[in-house]
């Protein structure tokens, strides 16, 4: 079974621009979570989607948004980029049907904001 | 207060020896899960092992075992017979079972270096 895929793998943007990252979960998985990883703050939870609905949200400003499509693929968008948004963005998928499921991560998208 | 504490920023181990990576957690939930992930320099988070709060036996997965001490709120990862490919960052994570809560809370990580 193919793993979680994320595109693009690397991205360079300038301040003020916006960016969209994509995540395709493992086939059959309906839950997709997004995390931001920075050297200073570590791994922080952004949000989680299940069946096109956001179920959980972390403590990030409204510039960070996401959505999920009917095929469970998910996108996250960051508007008005700031230097501090430079990070590795990881998405993870799980079945989403309840229970203590394991989340499986993709390779991440490295975003650099100049 | 931090929910997941990994007190060892870095650890060194000789190839073929065992190593223990520490993790303590803080929760008032009775139901929770503890996970360990490995992150090589490529960035991908690789799932290693899981322990549920109600599991009476310590989890094992190949060379990985989890030393779960519930009363002490610790969930240490033991890697036996270390290999050079084990050099990576290791993260302990917790999910508190709150119905539809799918958020993982991570520790700061431990950088493991395996020496030949």
Interface residues (C-beta under 8 A of the other chain):
Chain A: X31 X33 X35 X42 X43 X45 X48 X50 X55 X56 X58 X88 X90 X92 X94 X96 X98 X100 X101 X102 X103 X104 X105 X106 X107 X108 X110
Chain B: X31 X33 X35 X37 X42 X43 X44 X45 X46 X47 X50 X52 X91 X93 X95 X97 X100 X101 X102 X103 X104 X105 X106 X107 X108 X109
